[in-house]
Amino acid sequence: MKKRTLLILLLFPCLLNAQGGMWIPLHLEKQNEKEMQSLGLKIEADDIFAIAQPSLKDAICQFNGGCTGEMISPEGLLLTNHHCGFGAIQQLSSLENNYIENGYWAQNREQELPAPGVTAMFIARMEDVTALALLGVSESMAEEARQSQIDKNLAQIRVNTKKEKWEDIQIRPFYNGNQYYLFVTQTFRDVRFVGAPPSSIGKFGADTDNWVWPRHTGDFSMFRVYAGKDNLPAEYSKDNVPFRPKKHLGISLDGVREGDFTMVFGFPGRTDEYLPEAAIRQVGEVLDPAKVAIRDRALKAMDGFMRKDPAVKIAYVARFASIANAWKKWMGEMQGLKTYGAYEKKSAMEAEFTRRVEKSVDFKYKYNNLLPRLRDLYRDIEPYALARDYYLEACLRNNEVLSLAAGLNSWIESYDKNGEAFFAGKQKDAAARLEGFYKDYRPEVDEAVFAALMEIYAENMPEEWGGGFVKMAAAKNGGYSGLAHTMFSNSVLPYRAKMEALLAKEPAVVAETLKNDPAYTFWKTLSDAYQEKIQPKLQELQPQINLLQRQYMAAQMAVFKEKRFFPDANSTLRLTYGKVSGYSPRDAVHYEEQTYLDGVMEKYSPGDYEFDVPQRLIDLWKAKDYGRYADASGRVPVGFIGTNHTTGGNSGSPALDAYGNLIGLNFDRVWEGTMSDLNYDPAICRNIMVDIRYILFIIDKYAGAGYLINEMNLVKGKRKRK
């Protein structure tokens, strides 16, 4: 029995460490409260999440659909990451008003800049609707019939759910479709830019330090949520007023130290913690390496132009950062899965799963063939999954001109199916839609990226799946650079003026010109190969995998009764908790839990766009003019790390102390632990947070925007000093 218990603890380390997991806040009292309090939590579950009374959840919002933000004043002041607000800041910037390079701080409400398209979504309430969602569903049903019944049930749930006219309803599957939860939400669409430090602070370290600890990035930006005079969501209007949230966060100046309890509240995007070994091995050994190689070529091509021309740097900095973010994350994921025994742990867990299944008549009847069938399916889908990633990465996600061609395809198909009248209607909004594409587009950059990506595409894509076509086209033009030059010289797509002139012509001329454009025909050939050779097999195999994964998820929960299972992240509100903690990634290497402004100056490299810093920050550091934001050692803390289980979507999430006060802002994970989306290991996985004292120091002492701090509720002295 002792050996068996030890095995379980090795398979599920979160049982031993009492950390890890992205928990549904609705169930905190039942599932997590006692454990959290044993780790140091000083408040109750109802203080974190409640429907009938204000709670911490009322201060948390999903920011712009992909990040998290939090209310830090009674007047709608919102704090999130610099990289979460970056797109909005870029759209508001120009060479004359370069808020990326120089930062920006509104001196009054009139100077707060409308950020079109930016949203803040709050959760009004949530409930478990599994029983209603699965009404009339049985295990014997065919998958299509099962989903049809669920869709009907969900539609009825939406009809029956009481909500206000300004509220929306979301229903999301959990545990691979074994459970369903309903969310009633309120989305505010008048969000205005208040302030952000320059990128030399907000993005300090840039791509070199991305996913890396020690970290010294002041990754924060500030917005304000506005509402109608009734305090309800409203479209932008000059007459709107600052939103008055039910709850805003207190801000602690006590700081952190090793072993302190922390929790992170936000909207994590996606994890896959319960996949079989065959799946994560495919990710780490096949798919990730391919995507890394493709993005590496795209980034090198872009970087050469960005370093030479400041205007190109402004135009491409957000795109470069987006591409580099996943590129570096995948590299860390590959290494982490291999180095820290993820494959071996999965294999051992599956062996124990099989042993228990074989031992139980009921389990054997239900689950005996699950793992072998999953392994076979992952083997079968691998070449098609790899081809999919080559197509998506080389022809769409990182290739601007081909991505534009793909977007124009719907216009061309509309003309073919519906004639000139329908197409003419599409022309009217074409200019507005293309505005976003051409605003920061540079044909010379895209041409170099195209050449680099088509070369790696041709080298790795099977001949009959599109690789042969690209090789032949390159050979006809003297190589991949020649192919790119010929295409860009003869296509209208890369050039705004040519496209605008074309769109002013008759629909028939527009449609025929686009259909024969070399960039469009090139993309269409590759797209047709994908649609004919690759996608059908993916559509055949992936639903089978999804079905078995749902069954395997239910099987794990049934077989391992002693384990608590948190659902994988799916962009819904979750709470994770742990402790402030350093870590030891390699032999003789140990990283402490806190970084300081001194470390910024150690990394400072004049003229290097990744490690340059503003002169004012240097002056404050030299004068030790830190105000009330230094710690007991007389230094300004910059960042800290903890064992909180986070992922994309948690960017901008508040890091909270044992009393629910804001102590930091989550923004990243350590490189060695990026595998946590597939295999969370509390020994090595760490989330990275900006210390709130550094944020306040930058706002107050650096930017001179202390009037913003006057809105906040600063607390100090709750920590019991030893």
Summary of the structure (lengths in Angstrom):
residues: 722
radius of gyration: 26.5
end to end distance: 41.5
largest distance: 80.2
contacts: 2459
relative contact order: 0.17
helix: 53%
strand: 15%
